[in-house]
Amino acid sequence: MAPPPQKKRVVIVGAGAAGMSCAEQLSQHPDRFDVTLIESQGYCGGQAFSIPIDEKKYGASWMNQGVQGGSWIYHHTFHMFKERGRQAEPVDLEVSFGKGDKFWTNCFPTKLVEKHQREIKRFKWAMKIMRWFEVFFALIPIKVSLKMFFFSEEFINYMIYPSLALFLGTGNATPDLPSIMMERLYTSPTYGMWYPVDDKSLSSRKPPMVVFPEKTKFYTDWQHALEERGVKVRLNTEVVSVSERSSKRVKIMVRGRRPQPDGHNPNGADQDLPEHEEEYDELVICTLADTAKNMLGKKARWIEKRVLGVPKWSDDVTVTHNDAEYMRKWYTVDFPPETAVSKLGDRDESERYHDGKTAFNPMYLIKQNPGDPRKLEMCFDCSAFQYQLNQGKPFEDHVFQTIFLNTKHKKYWSKDEIKKDKIIREDWWHQLCHGWTHYLGCVPWMWLLQGKKRVRYAAAWTLVNAHELAVVSGMAAAYSLGASYPEELENDDFALLCFRLYLLLDHKTWYKKGSHRD
Ligand SMILES: Cc1cc2nc3c(=O)[nH]c(=O)nc-3n(C[C@H](O)[C@H](O)[C@H](O)COP(=O)(O)OP(=O)(O)OC[C@H]3O[C@@H](n4cnc5c(N)ncnc54)[C@H](O)[C@@H]3O)c2cc1C
């Protein structure tokens, strides 16, 4: 009798959305894969986690940090929520950009919008041209393509850049993004959160979005479900380096971490703890690209060194606070009668003006730094955005999350103005800058890295820094190892198309329906 086929020993490094999704799919085939998931922090979820807050004061006992929500196209993320009996909640997004005579919003027209009427019309036309000649404009940096259409500095800096930074999460790197991202945001009926362009007020609708359920609970339940299916989840454990790599096996050096009370282990600590070596058949790296490159060290192939070295990073800090005075000083949080207008040209806007006057409730706010309007500060009014906090509490009892972008631009930060006793928590993030070079030097070449000498990559940075992409990338890595793709998603045309395109781009594989099922 033939011996039973040996299980593939797969180690996944990083239990963020990508690593968890990869483990999820592999764990559907316990007869074929022996899965180990290693995470350096004391929790699963990576950039997606929740924190406890004062329920009496804020109306809920928790709030989501980092990842807060997304759009209705997040079908793979919704699938994972559904598997754990959870769901995202709908919200119609109200935004507030700038202050004083530079203020505008998608809720009602203002003097800034009125002033740029002709440019807004021209912008709609420019987006159409970019859509027709998408191949030509695709990788041209936004700052260049906007100049090609002779838009004014004020229009670009105060209207266009903040509108893009908001949805793409690209902060101060927005001018360097490839133009296709801007064009799609304004012209695509599927991906375009600002679609359709309103030729009088740029955007006059509230983009329908979703807010995520309690992330830490969701990820903890997910961790337990994986463990029940035989996945070995090892928290507080860091993969230090890849010590050996061949066409047959991969060996890694692993070190324990000292657990912290809040589960967050400081970067670079615990180096005094001992390391040991472990051997696997396959390695899936679900960390950021620069971490992956360091981990591979001398074992990186020359192309890996090149491709993984392309993404640029920004060190940002979010301050979660309750300083209403700071918010009023720097952002437009209330309806401003002095800048709102009730007519745009010959179009009557009194209904939107009235709605704004009675119910303006901005959830996402952007401040342009006085020294340089291209240096942004972004803020969530979490009490308006996150459903569990949206209890009609007075503004003074709202929770805000302000993000100060890129330590290199620290001189523009007004972080020290937030009162210390109003600060709930500070978190540092190492974030991808989605510059056009990322789409020229990294994304198109990832397929050359995948599966070579037993190493694969999955993470949001492989395409766009979004939770949905992380989930898709994890599923794609699992599929390339021989795991199946969920039937529910296969029957969802949009999800299937996204998965197929990602798999083709990143693994040069075309997904065949029903493949890899037991
Ligand atoms: C402040 C902020 C807000 C965001 N908001 C949103 C949002 O609202 N909606 C949205 O869609 N996206 C949002 N994003 C982007 C989103 O968080 C990411 O795209 C996605 O969650 C990344 O998942 P990932 O699995 O690729 O990486 P990560 O979540 O970064 O996971 C990587 C994991 O690897 C672990 N790790 C690293 N090195 C090692 C090692 N050596 N050994 C073991 N483990 C290691 C890390 O601890 C981490 O858990 C936001 C990001 C930030 C920073």
The ligand as an ORCA input file, in Angstrom:
! r2SCAN-3c Opt
* xyz 0 1
  C      -3.697     54.198     10.435
  C      -4.183     53.298      9.362
  C      -5.510     53.319      8.981
  C      -5.975     52.480      7.973
  N      -7.294     52.507      7.674
  C      -7.775     51.662      6.737
  C      -9.151     51.607      6.478
  O      -9.954     52.306      7.104
  N      -9.581     50.748      5.517
  C      -8.729     49.940      4.824
  O      -9.165     49.185      3.964
  N      -7.406     49.973      5.075
  C      -6.909     50.803      6.008
  N      -5.575     50.818      6.276
  C      -4.702     49.921      5.517
  C      -4.816     48.514      6.112
  O      -4.529     48.575      7.459
  C      -3.876     47.559      5.530
  O      -3.923     47.604      4.147
  C      -4.107     46.096      5.927
  O      -4.753     45.937      7.157
  C      -2.728     45.487      5.959
  O      -2.801     44.135      6.212
  P      -1.501     43.251      5.974
  O      -1.853     41.878      6.396
  O      -0.995     43.449      4.599
  O      -0.366     43.870      6.913
  P      -0.309     44.110      8.484
  O      -1.657     44.349      9.041
  O       0.727     45.151      8.676
  O       0.205     42.715      9.048
  C       1.569     42.360      9.061
  C       1.804     41.569     10.335
  O       3.117     41.039     10.310
  C       3.634     41.088     11.631
  N       5.094     41.008     11.556
  C       5.938     41.936     11.041
  N       7.211     41.509     11.113
  C       7.169     40.270     11.671
  C       8.160     39.307     11.999
  N       9.455     39.527     11.767
  N       7.763     38.157     12.587
  C       6.461     37.890     12.822
  N       5.481     38.783     12.524
  C       5.829     39.950     11.956
  C       3.123     42.422     12.142
  O       3.149     42.486     13.551
  C       1.706     42.431     11.575
  O       0.784     41.859     12.469
  C      -5.087     51.623      7.295
  C      -3.746     51.592      7.679
  C      -3.304     52.406      8.701
  C      -1.864     52.329      9.115
*
